[in-house]
Amino acid sequence: MLSRLALFLVLAVVVARAFWRLVDGILEGVRGKRPDGQVPTRGVQMVRDPVCGTFVLPDQALTIGDGRAQLFFCSSTCRDKFLARA
Ligand SMILES: [Zn+2]
């Protein structure tokens, strides 16, 4: 009698876990299918390299600045070109 109750409880826990995993999977599937969910870096402002015109992420770009304005470059090659030109 008692072992039956224990078995029932174990089964209930297993079923509940499976159920929540299923719900999680469905929710994730719904979120993943949204077209706007494909842009993880939304809101991050891209900056333009003035030498070659490539758009770069500010935290990955090389920068020079004089306090008022800051310029972003995709590589040291572009930065050096810009500095040689100026
Ligand atoms: Zn560049």
PDB file of the backbone (N, CA, C, O) and the ligand in Angstrom, with CONECT records:
HET     ZN  A 101       1
ATOM      1  N   MET A   1       0.836  -1.211   0.000  1.00  0.00           N
ATOM      2  CA  MET A   1       0.000   0.000   0.000  1.00  0.00           C
ATOM      3  C   MET A   1       0.864   1.252   0.000  1.00  0.00           C
ATOM      4  O   MET A   1       0.662   2.174  -0.790  1.00  0.00           O
ATOM      5  N   LEU A   2       1.844   1.258   0.920  1.00  0.00           N
ATOM      6  CA  LEU A   2       2.715   2.426   1.032  1.00  0.00           C
ATOM      7  C   LEU A   2       3.625   2.538  -0.193  1.00  0.00           C
ATOM      8  O   LEU A   2       3.898   3.639  -0.673  1.00  0.00           O
ATOM      9  N   SER A   3       4.091   1.389  -0.696  1.00  0.00           N
ATOM     10  CA  SER A   3       4.978   1.407  -1.862  1.00  0.00           C
ATOM     11  C   SER A   3       4.223   1.871  -3.102  1.00  0.00           C
ATOM     12  O   SER A   3       4.797   2.478  -4.006  1.00  0.00           O
ATOM     13  N   ARG A   4       2.958   1.582  -3.129  1.00  0.00           N
ATOM     14  CA  ARG A   4       2.128   2.037  -4.246  1.00  0.00           C
ATOM     15  C   ARG A   4       2.042   3.562  -4.263  1.00  0.00           C
ATOM     16  O   ARG A   4       2.124   4.203  -5.311  1.00  0.00           O
ATOM     17  N   LEU A   5       1.872   4.120  -3.053  1.00  0.00           N
ATOM     18  CA  LEU A   5       1.796   5.571  -2.921  1.00  0.00           C
ATOM     19  C   LEU A   5       3.120   6.207  -3.345  1.00  0.00           C
ATOM     20  O   LEU A   5       3.149   7.228  -4.032  1.00  0.00           O
ATOM     21  N   ALA A   6       4.217   5.572  -2.913  1.00  0.00           N
ATOM     22  CA  ALA A   6       5.546   6.076  -3.268  1.00  0.00           C
ATOM     23  C   ALA A   6       5.745   6.037  -4.779  1.00  0.00           C
ATOM     24  O   ALA A   6       6.274   6.974  -5.376  1.00  0.00           O
ATOM     25  N   LEU A   7       5.313   4.946  -5.376  1.00  0.00           N
ATOM     26  CA  LEU A   7       5.425   4.792  -6.829  1.00  0.00           C
ATOM     27  C   LEU A   7       4.621   5.879  -7.540  1.00  0.00           C
ATOM     28  O   LEU A   7       5.060   6.451  -8.537  1.00  0.00           O
ATOM     29  N   PHE A   8       3.445   6.142  -7.003  1.00  0.00           N
ATOM     30  CA  PHE A   8       2.581   7.168  -7.588  1.00  0.00           C
ATOM     31  C   PHE A   8       3.242   8.549  -7.518  1.00  0.00           C
ATOM     32  O   PHE A   8       3.200   9.327  -8.471  1.00  0.00           O
ATOM     33  N   LEU A   9       3.857   8.829  -6.352  1.00  0.00           N
ATOM     34  CA  LEU A   9       4.514  10.128  -6.174  1.00  0.00           C
ATOM     35  C   LEU A   9       5.679  10.291  -7.150  1.00  0.00           C
ATOM     36  O   LEU A   9       5.855  11.347  -7.757  1.00  0.00           O
ATOM     37  N   VAL A  10       6.475   9.218  -7.289  1.00  0.00           N
ATOM     38  CA  VAL A  10       7.616   9.261  -8.217  1.00  0.00           C
ATOM     39  C   VAL A  10       7.115   9.510  -9.634  1.00  0.00           C
ATOM     40  O   VAL A  10       7.675  10.313 -10.380  1.00  0.00           O
ATOM     41  N   LEU A  11       6.056   8.808  -9.982  1.00  0.00           N
ATOM     42  CA  LEU A  11       5.477   8.956 -11.310  1.00  0.00           C
ATOM     43  C   LEU A  11       4.977  10.381 -11.535  1.00  0.00           C
ATOM     44  O   LEU A  11       5.168  10.958 -12.606  1.00  0.00           O
ATOM     45  N   ALA A  12       4.333  10.937 -10.508  1.00  0.00           N
ATOM     46  CA  ALA A  12       3.810  12.296 -10.600  1.00  0.00           C
ATOM     47  C   ALA A  12       4.927  13.291 -10.847  1.00  0.00           C
ATOM     48  O   ALA A  12       4.792  14.205 -11.661  1.00  0.00           O
ATOM     49  N   VAL A  13       6.049  13.104 -10.128  1.00  0.00           N
ATOM     50  CA  VAL A  13       7.199  14.007 -10.299  1.00  0.00           C
ATOM     51  C   VAL A  13       7.758  13.890 -11.715  1.00  0.00           C
ATOM     52  O   VAL A  13       8.058  14.894 -12.361  1.00  0.00           O
ATOM     53  N   VAL A  14       7.894  12.651 -12.188  1.00  0.00           N
ATOM     54  CA  VAL A  14       8.437  12.424 -13.536  1.00  0.00           C
ATOM     55  C   VAL A  14       7.532  13.073 -14.581  1.00  0.00           C
ATOM     56  O   VAL A  14       8.007  13.738 -15.501  1.00  0.00           O
ATOM     57  N   VAL A  15       6.234  12.872 -14.430  1.00  0.00           N
ATOM     58  CA  VAL A  15       5.275  13.430 -15.385  1.00  0.00           C
ATOM     59  C   VAL A  15       5.309  14.962 -15.336  1.00  0.00           C
ATOM     60  O   VAL A  15       5.284  15.622 -16.375  1.00  0.00           O
ATOM     61  N   ALA A  16       5.365  15.518 -14.124  1.00  0.00           N
ATOM     62  CA  ALA A  16       5.401  16.974 -13.978  1.00  0.00           C
ATOM     63  C   ALA A  16       6.645  17.550 -14.642  1.00  0.00           C
ATOM     64  O   ALA A  16       6.580  18.575 -15.321  1.00  0.00           O
ATOM     65  N   ARG A  17       7.789  16.875 -14.437  1.00  0.00           N
ATOM     66  CA  ARG A  17       9.041  17.347 -15.047  1.00  0.00           C
ATOM     67  C   ARG A  17       8.956  17.314 -16.570  1.00  0.00           C
ATOM     68  O   ARG A  17       9.344  18.259 -17.256  1.00  0.00           O
ATOM     69  N   ALA A  18       8.437  16.199 -17.073  1.00  0.00           N
ATOM     70  CA  ALA A  18       8.295  16.039 -18.520  1.00  0.00           C
ATOM     71  C   ALA A  18       7.365  17.118 -19.077  1.00  0.00           C
ATOM     72  O   ALA A  18       7.596  17.672 -20.151  1.00  0.00           O
ATOM     73  N   PHE A  19       6.319  17.395 -18.322  1.00  0.00           N
ATOM     74  CA  PHE A  19       5.358  18.407 -18.753  1.00  0.00           C
ATOM     75  C   PHE A  19       6.006  19.782 -18.850  1.00  0.00           C
ATOM     76  O   PHE A  19       5.815  20.499 -19.831  1.00  0.00           O
ATOM     77  N   TRP A  20       6.772  20.142 -17.826  1.00  0.00           N
ATOM     78  CA  TRP A  20       7.394  21.465 -17.839  1.00  0.00           C
ATOM     79  C   TRP A  20       8.477  21.577 -18.903  1.00  0.00           C
ATOM     80  O   TRP A  20       8.696  22.642 -19.480  1.00  0.00           O
ATOM     81  N   ARG A  21       9.151  20.452 -19.151  1.00  0.00           N
ATOM     82  CA  ARG A  21      10.160  20.457 -20.208  1.00  0.00           C
ATOM     83  C   ARG A  21       9.487  20.690 -21.562  1.00  0.00           C
ATOM     84  O   ARG A  21      10.001  21.400 -22.426  1.00  0.00           O
ATOM     85  N   LEU A  22       8.317  20.065 -21.709  1.00  0.00           N
ATOM     86  CA  LEU A  22       7.547  20.220 -22.939  1.00  0.00           C
ATOM     87  C   LEU A  22       7.096  21.669 -23.106  1.00  0.00           C
ATOM     88  O   LEU A  22       7.218  22.248 -24.185  1.00  0.00           O
ATOM     89  N   VAL A  23       6.575  22.244 -22.025  1.00  0.00           N
ATOM     90  CA  VAL A  23       6.116  23.644 -22.063  1.00  0.00           C
ATOM     91  C   VAL A  23       7.291  24.564 -22.403  1.00  0.00           C
ATOM     92  O   VAL A  23       7.162  25.478 -23.217  1.00  0.00           O
ATOM     93  N   ASP A  24       8.438  24.306 -21.764  1.00  0.00           N
ATOM     94  CA  ASP A  24       9.637  25.098 -22.056  1.00  0.00           C
ATOM     95  C   ASP A  24      10.016  25.006 -23.528  1.00  0.00           C
ATOM     96  O   ASP A  24      10.336  26.008 -24.166  1.00  0.00           O
ATOM     97  N   GLY A  25       9.973  23.782 -24.055  1.00  0.00           N
ATOM     98  CA  GLY A  25      10.319  23.558 -25.449  1.00  0.00           C
ATOM     99  C   GLY A  25       9.381  24.286 -26.391  1.00  0.00           C
ATOM    100  O   GLY A  25       9.812  24.850 -27.396  1.00  0.00           O
ATOM    101  N   ILE A  26       8.107  24.274 -26.067  1.00  0.00           N
ATOM    102  CA  ILE A  26       7.112  24.960 -26.909  1.00  0.00           C
ATOM    103  C   ILE A  26       7.369  26.466 -26.889  1.00  0.00           C
ATOM    104  O   ILE A  26       7.401  27.119 -27.931  1.00  0.00           O
ATOM    105  N   LEU A  27       7.551  26.997 -25.689  1.00  0.00           N
ATOM    106  CA  LEU A  27       7.797  28.439 -25.570  1.00  0.00           C
ATOM    107  C   LEU A  27       9.049  28.849 -26.333  1.00  0.00           C
ATOM    108  O   LEU A  27       9.067  29.880 -27.005  1.00  0.00           O
ATOM    109  N   GLU A  28      10.102  28.030 -26.223  1.00  0.00           N
ATOM    110  CA  GLU A  28      11.340  28.327 -26.924  1.00  0.00           C
ATOM    111  C   GLU A  28      11.130  28.269 -28.435  1.00  0.00           C
ATOM    112  O   GLU A  28      11.667  29.089 -29.180  1.00  0.00           O
ATOM    113  N   GLY A  29      10.346  27.297 -28.872  1.00  0.00           N
ATOM    114  CA  GLY A  29      10.050  27.157 -30.295  1.00  0.00           C
ATOM    115  C   GLY A  29       9.287  28.360 -30.817  1.00  0.00           C
ATOM    116  O   GLY A  29       9.558  28.843 -31.917  1.00  0.00           O
ATOM    117  N   VAL A  30       8.342  28.843 -30.041  1.00  0.00           N
ATOM    118  CA  VAL A  30       7.549  30.005 -30.439  1.00  0.00           C
ATOM    119  C   VAL A  30       8.446  31.236 -30.534  1.00  0.00           C
ATOM    120  O   VAL A  30       8.347  32.018 -31.479  1.00  0.00           O
ATOM    121  N   ARG A  31       9.318  31.394 -29.549  1.00  0.00           N
ATOM    122  CA  ARG A  31      10.224  32.544 -29.546  1.00  0.00           C
ATOM    123  C   ARG A  31      11.198  32.470 -30.724  1.00  0.00           C
ATOM    124  O   ARG A  31      11.488  33.473 -31.376  1.00  0.00           O
ATOM    125  N   GLY A  32      11.697  31.253 -30.982  1.00  0.00           N
ATOM    126  CA  GLY A  32      12.700  31.073 -32.031  1.00  0.00           C
ATOM    127  C   GLY A  32      12.146  31.320 -33.426  1.00  0.00           C
ATOM    128  O   GLY A  32      12.890  31.687 -34.336  1.00  0.00           O
ATOM    129  N   LYS A  33      10.839  31.120 -33.599  1.00  0.00           N
ATOM    130  CA  LYS A  33      10.244  31.277 -34.927  1.00  0.00           C
ATOM    131  C   LYS A  33       9.969  32.737 -35.276  1.00  0.00           C
ATOM    132  O   LYS A  33       9.722  33.068 -36.435  1.00  0.00           O
ATOM    133  N   ARG A  34      10.013  33.598 -34.279  1.00  0.00           N
ATOM    134  CA  ARG A  34       9.757  35.018 -34.541  1.00  0.00           C
ATOM    135  C   ARG A  34      10.875  35.593 -35.400  1.00  0.00           C
ATOM    136  O   ARG A  34      12.049  35.373 -35.104  1.00  0.00           O
ATOM    137  N   PRO A  35      10.537  36.320 -36.455  1.00  0.00           N
ATOM    138  CA  PRO A  35      11.574  36.867 -37.327  1.00  0.00           C
ATOM    139  C   PRO A  35      12.485  37.871 -36.608  1.00  0.00           C
ATOM    140  O   PRO A  35      13.677  37.948 -36.905  1.00  0.00           O
ATOM    141  N   ASP A  36      11.927  38.636 -35.670  1.00  0.00           N
ATOM    142  CA  ASP A  36      12.763  39.637 -34.998  1.00  0.00           C
ATOM    143  C   ASP A  36      13.652  39.007 -33.935  1.00  0.00           C
ATOM    144  O   ASP A  36      14.501  39.680 -33.350  1.00  0.00           O
ATOM    145  N   GLY A  37      13.456  37.715 -33.684  1.00  0.00           N
ATOM    146  CA  GLY A  37      14.310  37.023 -32.724  1.00  0.00           C
ATOM    147  C   GLY A  37      15.660  36.648 -33.303  1.00  0.00           C
ATOM    148  O   GLY A  37      16.530  36.138 -32.598  1.00  0.00           O
ATOM    149  N   GLN A  38      15.829  36.907 -34.601  1.00  0.00           N
ATOM    150  CA  GLN A  38      17.087  36.532 -35.249  1.00  0.00           C
ATOM    151  C   GLN A  38      18.154  37.613 -35.159  1.00  0.00           C
ATOM    152  O   GLN A  38      19.254  37.449 -35.686  1.00  0.00           O
ATOM    153  N   VAL A  39      17.835  38.707 -34.499  1.00  0.00           N
ATOM    154  CA  VAL A  39      18.813  39.798 -34.365  1.00  0.00           C
ATOM    155  C   VAL A  39      19.195  39.932 -32.894  1.00  0.00           C
ATOM    156  O   VAL A  39      18.575  40.692 -32.150  1.00  0.00           O
ATOM    157  N   PRO A  40      20.222  39.187 -32.481  1.00  0.00           N
ATOM    158  CA  PRO A  40      20.594  39.223 -31.071  1.00  0.00           C
ATOM    159  C   PRO A  40      21.257  40.530 -30.645  1.00  0.00           C
ATOM    160  O   PRO A  40      21.179  40.916 -29.479  1.00  0.00           O
ATOM    161  N   THR A  41      21.908  41.210 -31.585  1.00  0.00           N
ATOM    162  CA  THR A  41      22.626  42.428 -31.232  1.00  0.00           C
ATOM    163  C   THR A  41      21.772  43.657 -31.548  1.00  0.00           C
ATOM    164  O   THR A  41      22.291  44.691 -31.967  1.00  0.00           O
ATOM    165  N   ARG A  42      20.472  43.535 -31.347  1.00  0.00           N
ATOM    166  CA  ARG A  42      19.583  44.649 -31.613  1.00  0.00           C
ATOM    167  C   ARG A  42      19.840  45.781 -30.633  1.00  0.00           C
ATOM    168  O   ARG A  42      20.011  45.550 -29.436  1.00  0.00           O
ATOM    169  N   GLY A  43      19.865  46.987 -31.136  1.00  0.00           N
ATOM    170  CA  GLY A  43      20.091  48.138 -30.270  1.00  0.00           C
ATOM    171  C   GLY A  43      21.545  48.532 -30.208  1.00  0.00           C
ATOM    172  O   GLY A  43      21.874  49.614 -29.722  1.00  0.00           O
ATOM    173  N   VAL A  44      22.436  47.658 -30.702  1.00  0.00           N
ATOM    174  CA  VAL A  44      23.852  48.009 -30.734  1.00  0.00           C
ATOM    175  C   VAL A  44      24.110  48.872 -31.959  1.00  0.00           C
ATOM    176  O   VAL A  44      23.801  48.479 -33.084  1.00  0.00           O
ATOM    177  N   GLN A  45      24.671  50.038 -31.734  1.00  0.00           N
ATOM    178  CA  GLN A  45      24.917  50.971 -32.818  1.00  0.00           C
ATOM    179  C   GLN A  45      26.200  50.592 -33.542  1.00  0.00           C
ATOM    180  O   GLN A  45      27.264  50.476 -32.934  1.00  0.00           O
ATOM    181  N   MET A  46      26.081  50.400 -34.855  1.00  0.00           N
ATOM    182  CA  MET A  46      27.265  50.117 -35.655  1.00  0.00           C
ATOM    183  C   MET A  46      27.908  51.435 -36.053  1.00  0.00           C
ATOM    184  O   MET A  46      27.218  52.433 -36.265  1.00  0.00           O
ATOM    185  N   VAL A  47      29.220  51.436 -36.153  1.00  0.00           N
ATOM    186  CA  VAL A  47      29.927  52.649 -36.554  1.00  0.00           C
ATOM    187  C   VAL A  47      30.658  52.400 -37.855  1.00  0.00           C
ATOM    188  O   VAL A  47      31.018  51.266 -38.169  1.00  0.00           O
ATOM    189  N   ARG A  48      30.876  53.459 -38.607  1.00  0.00           N
ATOM    190  CA  ARG A  48      31.451  53.305 -39.939  1.00  0.00           C
ATOM    191  C   ARG A  48      32.923  53.705 -39.961  1.00  0.00           C
ATOM    192  O   ARG A  48      33.332  54.755 -39.465  1.00  0.00           O
ATOM    193  N   ASP A  49      33.677  52.819 -40.555  1.00  0.00           N
ATOM    194  CA  ASP A  49      35.089  53.086 -40.799  1.00  0.00           C
ATOM    195  C   ASP A  49      35.176  54.130 -41.918  1.00  0.00           C
ATOM    196  O   ASP A  49      34.726  53.859 -43.031  1.00  0.00           O
ATOM    197  N   PRO A  50      35.746  55.327 -41.653  1.00  0.00           N
ATOM    198  CA  PRO A  50      35.764  56.380 -42.674  1.00  0.00           C
ATOM    199  C   PRO A  50      36.711  56.093 -43.836  1.00  0.00           C
ATOM    200  O   PRO A  50      36.629  56.754 -44.871  1.00  0.00           O
ATOM    201  N   VAL A  51      37.599  55.129 -43.683  1.00  0.00           N
ATOM    202  CA  VAL A  51      38.560  54.833 -44.744  1.00  0.00           C
ATOM    203  C   VAL A  51      37.984  53.856 -45.763  1.00  0.00           C
ATOM    204  O   VAL A  51      37.973  54.146 -46.959  1.00  0.00           O
ATOM    205  N   CYS A  52      37.509  52.704 -45.302  1.00  0.00           N
ATOM    206  CA  CYS A  52      37.016  51.701 -46.250  1.00  0.00           C
ATOM    207  C   CYS A  52      35.494  51.592 -46.254  1.00  0.00           C
ATOM    208  O   CYS A  52      34.933  50.927 -47.125  1.00  0.00           O
ATOM    209  N   GLY A  53      34.814  52.228 -45.300  1.00  0.00           N
ATOM    210  CA  GLY A  53      33.359  52.228 -45.292  1.00  0.00           C
ATOM    211  C   GLY A  53      32.722  51.020 -44.634  1.00  0.00           C
ATOM    212  O   GLY A  53      31.502  50.859 -44.671  1.00  0.00           O
ATOM    213  N   THR A  54      33.536  50.173 -44.034  1.00  0.00           N
ATOM    214  CA  THR A  54      33.005  48.988 -43.359  1.00  0.00           C
ATOM    215  C   THR A  54      32.328  49.381 -42.048  1.00  0.00           C
ATOM    216  O   THR A  54      32.815  50.246 -41.319  1.00  0.00           O
ATOM    217  N   PHE A  55      31.200  48.735 -41.760  1.00  0.00           N
ATOM    218  CA  PHE A  55      30.543  48.969 -40.478  1.00  0.00           C
ATOM    219  C   PHE A  55      31.127  48.021 -39.440  1.00  0.00           C
ATOM    220  O   PHE A  55      31.246  46.819 -39.674  1.00  0.00           O
ATOM    221  N   VAL A  56      31.483  48.573 -38.311  1.00  0.00           N
ATOM    222  CA  VAL A  56      32.096  47.768 -37.247  1.00  0.00           C
ATOM    223  C   VAL A  56      31.390  48.021 -35.917  1.00  0.00           C
ATOM    224  O   VAL A  56      30.751  49.054 -35.718  1.00  0.00           O
ATOM    225  N   LEU A  57      31.521  47.057 -35.018  1.00  0.00           N
ATOM    226  CA  LEU A  57      30.985  47.231 -33.674  1.00  0.00           C
ATOM    227  C   LEU A  57      31.974  48.079 -32.873  1.00  0.00           C
ATOM    228  O   LEU A  57      33.178  47.827 -32.915  1.00  0.00           O
ATOM    229  N   PRO A  58      31.479  49.075 -32.148  1.00  0.00           N
ATOM    230  CA  PRO A  58      32.366  49.978 -31.420  1.00  0.00           C
ATOM    231  C   PRO A  58      33.335  49.263 -30.476  1.00  0.00           C
ATOM    232  O   PRO A  58      34.483  49.681 -30.328  1.00  0.00           O
ATOM    233  N   ASP A  59      32.872  48.190 -29.840  1.00  0.00           N
ATOM    234  CA  ASP A  59      33.769  47.520 -28.884  1.00  0.00           C
ATOM    235  C   ASP A  59      34.786  46.627 -29.564  1.00  0.00           C
ATOM    236  O   ASP A  59      35.687  46.104 -28.908  1.00  0.00           O
ATOM    237  N   GLN A  60      34.655  46.443 -30.890  1.00  0.00           N
ATOM    238  CA  GLN A  60      35.633  45.637 -31.620  1.00  0.00           C
ATOM    239  C   GLN A  60      36.483  46.490 -32.542  1.00  0.00           C
ATOM    240  O   GLN A  60      37.373  45.980 -33.221  1.00  0.00           O
ATOM    241  N   ALA A  61      36.211  47.784 -32.566  1.00  0.00           N
ATOM    242  CA  ALA A  61      36.898  48.659 -33.507  1.00  0.00           C
ATOM    243  C   ALA A  61      38.102  49.318 -32.867  1.00  0.00           C
ATOM    244  O   ALA A  61      38.194  49.447 -31.646  1.00  0.00           O
ATOM    245  N   LEU A  62      39.018  49.729 -33.719  1.00  0.00           N
ATOM    246  CA  LEU A  62      40.145  50.543 -33.275  1.00  0.00           C
ATOM    247  C   LEU A  62      39.679  51.990 -33.318  1.00  0.00           C
ATOM    248  O   LEU A  62      38.997  52.398 -34.258  1.00  0.00           O
ATOM    249  N   THR A  63      40.042  52.759 -32.315  1.00  0.00           N
ATOM    250  CA  THR A  63      39.530  54.124 -32.253  1.00  0.00           C
ATOM    251  C   THR A  63      40.655  55.144 -32.131  1.00  0.00           C
ATOM    252  O   THR A  63      41.715  54.880 -31.562  1.00  0.00           O
ATOM    253  N   ILE A  64      40.380  56.326 -32.691  1.00  0.00           N
ATOM    254  CA  ILE A  64      41.185  57.501 -32.385  1.00  0.00           C
ATOM    255  C   ILE A  64      40.196  58.607 -32.059  1.00  0.00           C
ATOM    256  O   ILE A  64      39.110  58.667 -32.635  1.00  0.00           O
ATOM    257  N   GLY A  65      40.563  59.462 -31.157  1.00  0.00           N
ATOM    258  CA  GLY A  65      39.638  60.522 -30.787  1.00  0.00           C
ATOM    259  C   GLY A  65      40.374  61.706 -30.217  1.00  0.00           C
ATOM    260  O   GLY A  65      41.458  61.562 -29.652  1.00  0.00           O
ATOM    261  N   ASP A  66      39.780  62.889 -30.364  1.00  0.00           N
ATOM    262  CA  ASP A  66      40.397  64.087 -29.816  1.00  0.00           C
ATOM    263  C   ASP A  66      39.560  64.672 -28.672  1.00  0.00           C
ATOM    264  O   ASP A  66      39.717  65.838 -28.312  1.00  0.00           O
ATOM    265  N   GLY A  67      38.686  63.864 -28.117  1.00  0.00           N
ATOM    266  CA  GLY A  67      37.851  64.328 -27.023  1.00  0.00           C
ATOM    267  C   GLY A  67      36.469  64.726 -27.476  1.00  0.00           C
ATOM    268  O   GLY A  67      35.480  64.388 -26.826  1.00  0.00           O
ATOM    269  N   ARG A  68      36.384  65.443 -28.590  1.00  0.00           N
ATOM    270  CA  ARG A  68      35.071  65.854 -29.113  1.00  0.00           C
ATOM    271  C   ARG A  68      34.482  64.775 -30.000  1.00  0.00           C
ATOM    272  O   ARG A  68      33.326  64.378 -29.857  1.00  0.00           O
ATOM    273  N   ALA A  69      35.324  64.308 -30.933  1.00  0.00           N
ATOM    274  CA  ALA A  69      34.848  63.303 -31.885  1.00  0.00           C
ATOM    275  C   ALA A  69      35.712  62.058 -31.774  1.00  0.00           C
ATOM    276  O   ALA A  69      36.902  62.128 -31.466  1.00  0.00           O
ATOM    277  N   GLN A  70      35.086  60.923 -32.032  1.00  0.00           N
ATOM    278  CA  GLN A  70      35.816  59.672 -32.007  1.00  0.00           C
ATOM    279  C   GLN A  70      35.610  58.968 -33.334  1.00  0.00           C
ATOM    280  O   GLN A  70      34.498  58.925 -33.862  1.00  0.00           O
ATOM    281  N   LEU A  71      36.679  58.423 -33.865  1.00  0.00           N
ATOM    282  CA  LEU A  71      36.593  57.707 -35.134  1.00  0.00           C
ATOM    283  C   LEU A  71      36.899  56.240 -34.905  1.00  0.00           C
ATOM    284  O   LEU A  71      37.742  55.880 -34.084  1.00  0.00           O
ATOM    285  N   PHE A  72      36.198  55.407 -35.646  1.00  0.00           N
ATOM    286  CA  PHE A  72      36.336  53.961 -35.483  1.00  0.00           C
ATOM    287  C   PHE A  72      36.863  53.347 -36.774  1.00  0.00           C
ATOM    288  O   PHE A  72      36.443  53.711 -37.872  1.00  0.00           O
ATOM    289  N   PHE A  73      37.790  52.409 -36.618  1.00  0.00           N
ATOM    290  CA  PHE A  73      38.390  51.749 -37.778  1.00  0.00           C
ATOM    291  C   PHE A  73      38.315  50.237 -37.631  1.00  0.00           C
ATOM    292  O   PHE A  73      38.387  49.693 -36.529  1.00  0.00           O
ATOM    293  N   CYS A  74      38.165  49.567 -38.792  1.00  0.00           N
ATOM    294  CA  CYS A  74      38.044  48.116 -38.774  1.00  0.00           C
ATOM    295  C   CYS A  74      39.375  47.449 -38.491  1.00  0.00           C
ATOM    296  O   CYS A  74      39.414  46.339 -37.962  1.00  0.00           O
ATOM    297  N   SER A  75      40.472  48.116 -38.841  1.00  0.00           N
ATOM    298  CA  SER A  75      41.790  47.516 -38.645  1.00  0.00           C
ATOM    299  C   SER A  75      42.840  48.606 -38.491  1.00  0.00           C
ATOM    300  O   SER A  75      42.582  49.781 -38.753  1.00  0.00           O
ATOM    301  N   SER A  76      44.026  48.196 -38.063  1.00  0.00           N
ATOM    302  CA  SER A  76      45.116  49.156 -37.904  1.00  0.00           C
ATOM    303  C   SER A  76      45.560  49.696 -39.268  1.00  0.00           C
ATOM    304  O   SER A  76      46.071  50.812 -39.360  1.00  0.00           O
ATOM    305  N   THR A  77      45.362  48.900 -40.326  1.00  0.00           N
ATOM    306  CA  THR A  77      45.699  49.350 -41.677  1.00  0.00           C
ATOM    307  C   THR A  77      44.900  50.603 -42.030  1.00  0.00           C
ATOM    308  O   THR A  77      45.449  51.592 -42.515  1.00  0.00           O
ATOM    309  N   CYS A  78      43.578  50.538 -41.774  1.00  0.00           N
ATOM    310  CA  CYS A  78      42.720  51.675 -42.071  1.00  0.00           C
ATOM    311  C   CYS A  78      43.062  52.862 -41.178  1.00  0.00           C
ATOM    312  O   CYS A  78      43.071  54.006 -41.633  1.00  0.00           O
ATOM    313  N   ARG A  79      43.339  52.593 -39.930  1.00  0.00           N
ATOM    314  CA  ARG A  79      43.675  53.674 -39.007  1.00  0.00           C
ATOM    315  C   ARG A  79      44.959  54.377 -39.469  1.00  0.00           C
ATOM    316  O   ARG A  79      45.044  55.605 -39.470  1.00  0.00           O
ATOM    317  N   ASP A  80      45.949  53.575 -39.860  1.00  0.00           N
ATOM    318  CA  ASP A  80      47.213  54.146 -40.308  1.00  0.00           C
ATOM    319  C   ASP A  80      47.032  54.946 -41.594  1.00  0.00           C
ATOM    320  O   ASP A  80      47.650  55.996 -41.771  1.00  0.00           O
ATOM    321  N   LYS A  81      46.176  54.440 -42.498  1.00  0.00           N
ATOM    322  CA  LYS A  81      45.879  55.169 -43.742  1.00  0.00           C
ATOM    323  C   LYS A  81      45.275  56.532 -43.427  1.00  0.00           C
ATOM    324  O   LYS A  81      45.642  57.550 -44.013  1.00  0.00           O
ATOM    325  N   PHE A  82      44.328  56.518 -42.473  1.00  0.00           N
ATOM    326  CA  PHE A  82      43.663  57.759 -42.105  1.00  0.00           C
ATOM    327  C   PHE A  82      44.644  58.743 -41.498  1.00  0.00           C
ATOM    328  O   PHE A  82      44.623  59.930 -41.822  1.00  0.00           O
ATOM    329  N   LEU A  83      45.506  58.249 -40.617  1.00  0.00           N
ATOM    330  CA  LEU A  83      46.477  59.117 -39.960  1.00  0.00           C
ATOM    331  C   LEU A  83      47.503  59.647 -40.948  1.00  0.00           C
ATOM    332  O   LEU A  83      47.971  60.776 -40.808  1.00  0.00           O
ATOM    333  N   ALA A  84      47.859  58.842 -41.947  1.00  0.00           N
ATOM    334  CA  ALA A  84      48.824  59.271 -42.956  1.00  0.00           C
ATOM    335  C   ALA A  84      48.217  60.341 -43.845  1.00  0.00           C
ATOM    336  O   ALA A  84      48.911  61.240 -44.322  1.00  0.00           O
ATOM    337  N   ARG A  85      46.908  60.233 -44.063  1.00  0.00           N
ATOM    338  CA  ARG A  85      46.197  61.183 -44.923  1.00  0.00           C
ATOM    339  C   ARG A  85      46.034  62.537 -44.215  1.00  0.00           C
ATOM    340  O   ARG A  85      46.142  63.595 -44.836  1.00  0.00           O
ATOM    341  N   ALA A  86      45.776  62.477 -42.921  1.00  0.00           N
ATOM    342  CA  ALA A  86      45.477  63.709 -42.171  1.00  0.00           C
ATOM    343  C   ALA A  86      46.716  64.570 -41.976  1.00  0.00           C
ATOM    344  O   ALA A  86      46.636  65.636 -41.367  1.00  0.00           O
TER     345      ALA A  86
HETATM  346 ZN    ZN A 101      38.568  49.647 -42.737  1.00  0.00          ZN2+
END
